Amino acid sequence: MLFNSLTFVVFFAVLLAIYYSLRNWPLQKSLLLAASYVFYAAWNPPFVILLWISTLVDWFAAKRMDREETHGRRLALLWVSLVANLGLLGFFKYGGFVMENFQNVIGFYGMTFEAAKPDIILPVGISFYTFQTLSYTMDVYLRRAKPSRSFLDFALYVTFFPQLVAGPIVRATDFLPQCLTPRRATREMFSWGLFLMTLGMFQKVVLADIMLAPTAETVFGWSKGPLATLDAWLGVLAFSGQIFFDFAGYSTTAIGAALCFGFSLPDNFRCPYAAIGFSDFWRRWHISLSSWLRDYLYIPLGGNRKGRIRTDLNLMITMLLGGLWHGASWTFVAWGGMHGAFLAIERLLKERYGKAGWARALTGGLAGRIFLGLVTYFLVNLTWVFFRASDFQSAHLLLLSMFGIIRDGAQVLPNLAIAKVAVVIAALVITHWTHRSIPVEAAAERLPGWAHGLVWGTMLTLIILSQGSDNAFIYFQF
Amino acid sequence: MFQRSVPRGKWAASGLLAAVLAVTIIAGWEIQVRRMGYQPSLNDTADRWSLVRSRVGDQPGQTVIVGSSRIMFDFDLETYAARFGTDRPLQLAMPGTNPVALLEHVAAEEDFDGTLILGVAPGLWFVPQGMPVENANRAIGRYDNWSPAQKFGVRVAGFLQRRLAFIEPEDLALGPLLRRIPLKDRPGAVPNLPPALPAYFAGMDDYRQARMWDRCDFGTERAKLIQQTWIPLFTPPPPPPQLSAEEFGEMMKKNTEAYLERIRVAVDKVRARGGKVVFVRPPSSGTLRELENKFSPREKTWDLMLQTTGAPGIHFEDHPELSAFECPEWSHLNAADAVLWSQALMPFLEDALNGS
């Protein structure tokens, strides 16, 4: 079920009414669990079974792990969880990709292997809930957390509908304690939750889908040769905004929806386009994934504790796998590889020149910080080319167009599209810079109530006027 | 325990103000668009198509219509039902669509053994790619993967669309409203921009019966505006630069042959189950008809379809009763004429079905 659908509006309203009419906490949690299964099944009912498998495997693995004293048995149980969860993810998400590459490799050696193209539907959100349940088992394995005592609480943790299909990827240590006591949103909390939902939907429906998506689709879908430099850049900038508003919009809606039921979910974005450097970017972009990769992949690989070369290697492995997490395609791997390379270069520059006078002057002053921020945004945009392009050939052609290496490319954007991208992206970057250290809650507190109401009402009106569409969130496919 | 902070403030009061503001603006907009002549009407979406498609094969002897917008406007479902004493046909035509994939989809429905009426706008049946093909595939894709949420959503949407005139995504949504901003495009970009689609000019009911809007009738500004949108849409693009005229001609010939074969196979499937198939060519007028005669002449489209399939056909040009109608915007009959044209069509349809 999409947040930006009338079905969700009805679902949410009915669920809220029933939830707050109940006075029994276990019953309320059971209701939320059942509703979360309905939410997921409303897309494709049979795939609920995958959720159940994930839930049952990790529930029993963690419970047993906690009782086991020997390291070997604990490790074996961890492997059970890893194989079950990553096996499902691998089959559904990477089965076709592996087969295609296998055929390419043996074809390179002059052999042929013909297999029926696997017709596998990717279960929506599988990457998100797989990582979420894995974090629970790994926390129990690493003795960072005790297993949940309540199966109902654990099942709700895996399935809670606001964050089920596109995050934020919530840690059990953040969520399970909330299940111990009845959750009931206060009037202000409930209203704030509704505001966040409106803000998230405004980002998705108005800014991503109406203002930016058509331009990104035109430019990335252009297949008749090179593009004019202006058009190529505007397409990439439009995509940079589209993916932010789309994904941040989902996260904000999810946080707001959870808040309406009295639950707290963590932030997933903090003004990422005001990042100064790539390490800063990953502290601001898809925070729940980057912290997951840091805690469960980068640090177990050795993090930065084993020398410079090993640190760079760990960074690269983490980012390549992070890229692959987004999709079964080498372009995503390249995107992750570019981020890994930029992170490694940034580390190197900091080590070599971090204490130099000119570097301190550059990072200490506002102008220097803005310059470094814009360089970061420029490089992030280059990585988006690989993220969005359908293949390397298209990405290559687009990059050549962006840098004017091929001249006389086609102009494909109407002036309205140019105006929309210019206005929205300028506003986005400026807003990120002016709010780079200010959470949305603090920004809201600065507004008088009537102004807040006007902003809220305007967003609501524009959402209704946009009349929606059934555009799925981009991150659903991951 | 992790707990989000809620900013200090009277958010409930702000929410109330926001709701009042939104309701006031939307109510004002609803009044305004009604003054402009808009009326509540169902939106023609892939979901609504799927809703009708889901009924194919429910009962024996159903009548199904496949085609593009002309047969949706011009063929009056109620007239047919009255004449043949049946339910209204299931209208599965789609505007701006190459209907071949739709025809194949219906033909593949094993339980369908009734009458299939194929509406022909000649050029569209042989469009090799682009929007007309994508439109059909989108609708079929939606039906084949129709989720419970989407099935429910189309019913909720219908509830609202029957009551609110401003819900008109082709004309009154934020995107189309922004497109009304008069900005002159760069000369270099103009040839690469997609042709404009016609502005809103019809309403639709639960049976997917389209009715031309009064404000698009003869002599109206909107009719003139839409006439001009047909010209680029019905003018085929020039051959790609890498192909000679002969090579391009050969390619298009093969494309036509491939489509004819697909049509034949699908028609044969329906007939093999005892079903009946008839082609119907509704009228077109003015410059659009000239373009159709030039780029999709009858002998290279309509005649070949009948010859290849062996199915009967009713071409408006063959019958004075059917060719006496003019289309206000060159492509579709107005609401009143659609009924009259359908009444005139029924005897020919009856003959064709009895003979097929």
Contacts between the chains, C-beta under 8 A, distances in Angstrom:
chain1	res1	chain2	res2	distance
A	1	B	149	4.4
A	2	B	149	7.2
A	5	B	149	6.5
A	5	B	153	5.3
A	6	B	153	5.2
A	6	B	156	4.2
A	6	B	157	5.6
A	6	B	160	7.4
A	7	B	149	4.5
A	7	B	150	7.6
A	7	B	152	4.9
A	7	B	153	4.2
A	7	B	156	6.5
A	8	B	149	7.8
A	9	B	156	7.8
A	10	B	152	7.6
A	10	B	156	5.9
A	41	B	148	7.0
A	42	B	147	6.2
A	42	B	148	4.9
A	42	B	149	3.7
A	42	B	152	7.5
A	43	B	147	5.0
A	43	B	148	7.9
A	43	B	149	6.2
A	44	B	147	6.3
A	45	B	148	6.9
A	173	B	2	7.9
A	174	B	2	4.1
A	175	B	2	7.7
A	177	B	1	4.3
A	177	B	2	7.4
A	178	B	1	6.2
A	178	B	2	7.1
A	186	B	6	7.5
A	187	B	12	5.0
A	188	B	6	5.6
A	188	B	9	7.4
A	188	B	10	7.5
A	188	B	11	5.0
A	188	B	12	6.4
A	189	B	6	4.8
A	190	B	12	7.7
A	191	B	11	3.6
A	191	B	12	4.4
A	191	B	14	7.0
A	191	B	15	4.5
A	192	B	6	4.8
A	192	B	7	6.7
A	192	B	11	4.9
A	194	B	15	6.0
A	195	B	11	6.4
A	195	B	14	7.4
A	195	B	15	6.8
A	195	B	18	8.0
A	198	B	18	7.6
A	206	B	174	6.8
A	210	B	174	5.5
A	210	B	175	5.0
A	210	B	178	7.5
A	214	B	175	7.9
A	228	B	188	7.4
A	231	B	189	7.9
A	255	B	4	7.2
A	259	B	4	6.6
A	259	B	6	7.7
A	264	B	2	5.5
A	264	B	3	5.1
A	264	B	4	4.0
A	265	B	4	7.4
A	266	B	2	6.9
A	410	B	192	5.3
A	411	B	186	5.5
A	411	B	188	4.2
A	411	B	189	3.8
A	411	B	192	6.3
A	412	B	189	6.4
A	412	B	192	4.6
A	412	B	193	7.3
A	413	B	189	6.3
A	414	B	183	7.2
A	414	B	185	5.0
A	414	B	189	6.5
A	414	B	193	5.6
A	415	B	183	4.2
A	415	B	184	6.9
A	415	B	185	5.2
A	415	B	186	6.7
A	415	B	189	7.9
A	416	B	178	6.6
A	416	B	179	6.4
A	416	B	181	6.1
A	416	B	183	5.2
A	419	B	183	6.9
A	420	B	178	7.4
A	441	B	5	5.5
A	441	B	6	7.2
A	441	B	7	4.1
A	442	B	7	7.0
A	444	B	7	4.6
A	444	B	9	6.7
A	445	B	7	4.4
A	445	B	8	5.6
A	445	B	9	6.2
A	449	B	9	5.9
A	449	B	10	5.1
A	449	B	13	5.8
A	449	B	14	5.1
A	449	B	17	7.7
A	450	B	14	7.7
A	450	B	17	6.6
A	452	B	9	6.8
A	452	B	11	7.6
A	452	B	14	4.4
A	453	B	13	7.2
A	453	B	14	4.0
A	453	B	15	7.4
A	453	B	16	7.5
A	453	B	17	3.1
A	453	B	18	5.0
A	453	B	21	7.0
A	454	B	17	7.3
A	454	B	18	7.7
A	454	B	21	6.8
A	456	B	14	6.0
A	456	B	15	6.7
A	456	B	17	7.6
A	456	B	18	3.6
A	457	B	17	6.4
A	457	B	18	3.7
A	457	B	19	7.3
A	457	B	20	7.4
A	457	B	21	3.1
A	457	B	22	5.0
A	457	B	25	7.7
A	458	B	21	7.4
A	460	B	18	5.7
A	460	B	19	7.4
A	460	B	21	7.7
A	460	B	22	4.1
A	461	B	21	7.0
A	461	B	22	4.7
A	461	B	25	4.8
A	461	B	26	6.5
A	462	B	174	6.4
A	464	B	22	6.6
A	464	B	26	5.7
A	465	B	26	7.6
A	465	B	29	7.3
A	465	B	166	7.9
A	465	B	173	6.9
A	465	B	174	4.8
A	465	B	177	7.5
A	466	B	173	6.0
A	466	B	174	4.2
A	466	B	175	7.2
A	467	B	167	6.0
A	467	B	168	7.8
A	467	B	169	4.8
A	467	B	172	7.5
A	467	B	173	4.0
A	467	B	174	7.2
A	469	B	169	7.6
A	470	B	47	7.8
A	470	B	150	7.2
A	470	B	153	7.8
